[in-house]
Amino acid sequence: MWKPLFDRGDGTFVGLGSASGLWVGGPGGEPKPVDLANPVFLWALLERPIEDVHGQLDEHWEEFRLAGSPTGVLRDVAVSAVRSGRDYWVTLGITWLEQMLSRDTEPVLRRQDVPDCKTDQMSQRNRHRWNRLAG
């Protein structure tokens, strides 16, 4: 059973699959479950405004039958992109984390949450942004 719920932004959809959780699938392809410990399949969401993605996740949250919250999933997607060391994804991940921090009163992340972040592979600009965020 595959039920697409919203476009990831690149013609691939996030939706419901045969088991609980987030699934991704596109035209002609077999839907795949997303491993939230390594949500690479969700990185394309980083190219969209975080408010839009949060709204869509929140709208369908109960259908996904996941623990936690939409904000937690978005944080994990952003942190995994930062961990990747790929400048394009690092930039987008840091941008989402900055936006999350600007609207939340509690810390979005702490440096000890991401001990394996490869700051030596980041551009200088992203390294400075990361250091401000992770303090």
ChimeraX attribute file (.defattr): number of C-alpha atoms within 10 A of each C-alpha:
attribute: neighborCount
match mode: 1-to-1
recipient: residues
	/A:1	8
	/A:2	16
	/A:3	15
	/A:4	17
	/A:5	16
	/A:6	16
	/A:7	18
	/A:8	22
	/A:9	15
	/A:10	10
	/A:11	11
	/A:12	19
	/A:13	20
	/A:14	28
	/A:15	24
	/A:16	24
	/A:17	19
	/A:18	12
	/A:19	12
	/A:20	12
	/A:21	18
	/A:22	23
	/A:23	24
	/A:24	25
	/A:25	23
	/A:26	16
	/A:27	9
	/A:28	6
	/A:29	9
	/A:30	9
	/A:31	22
	/A:32	18
	/A:33	19
	/A:34	16
	/A:35	13
	/A:36	15
	/A:37	10
	/A:38	13
	/A:39	19
	/A:40	15
	/A:41	20
	/A:42	25
	/A:43	18
	/A:44	16
	/A:45	21
	/A:46	22
	/A:47	15
	/A:48	14
	/A:49	12
	/A:50	18
	/A:51	12
	/A:52	11
	/A:53	21
	/A:54	17
	/A:55	12
	/A:56	16
	/A:57	23
	/A:58	15
	/A:59	12
	/A:60	15
	/A:61	18
	/A:62	11
	/A:63	14
	/A:64	17
	/A:65	13
	/A:66	13
	/A:67	11
	/A:68	9
	/A:69	14
	/A:70	19
	/A:71	16
	/A:72	12
	/A:73	19
	/A:74	24
	/A:75	19
	/A:76	19
	/A:77	26
	/A:78	26
	/A:79	23
	/A:80	23
	/A:81	26
	/A:82	26
	/A:83	20
	/A:84	18
	/A:85	18
	/A:86	14
	/A:87	15
	/A:88	13
	/A:89	21
	/A:90	25
	/A:91	22
	/A:92	21
	/A:93	27
	/A:94	22
	/A:95	19
	/A:96	23
	/A:97	23
	/A:98	16
	/A:99	15
	/A:100	20
	/A:101	15
	/A:102	12
	/A:103	9
	/A:104	9
	/A:105	8
	/A:106	9
	/A:107	11
	/A:108	19
	/A:109	17
	/A:110	11
	/A:111	13
	/A:112	10
	/A:113	11
	/A:114	14
	/A:115	9
	/A:116	10
	/A:117	19
	/A:118	14
	/A:119	17
	/A:120	9
	/A:121	15
	/A:122	21
	/A:123	16
	/A:124	11
	/A:125	9
	/A:126	19
	/A:127	18
	/A:128	12
	/A:129	16
	/A:130	23
	/A:131	11
	/A:132	10
	/A:133	17
	/A:134	15
	/A:135	10
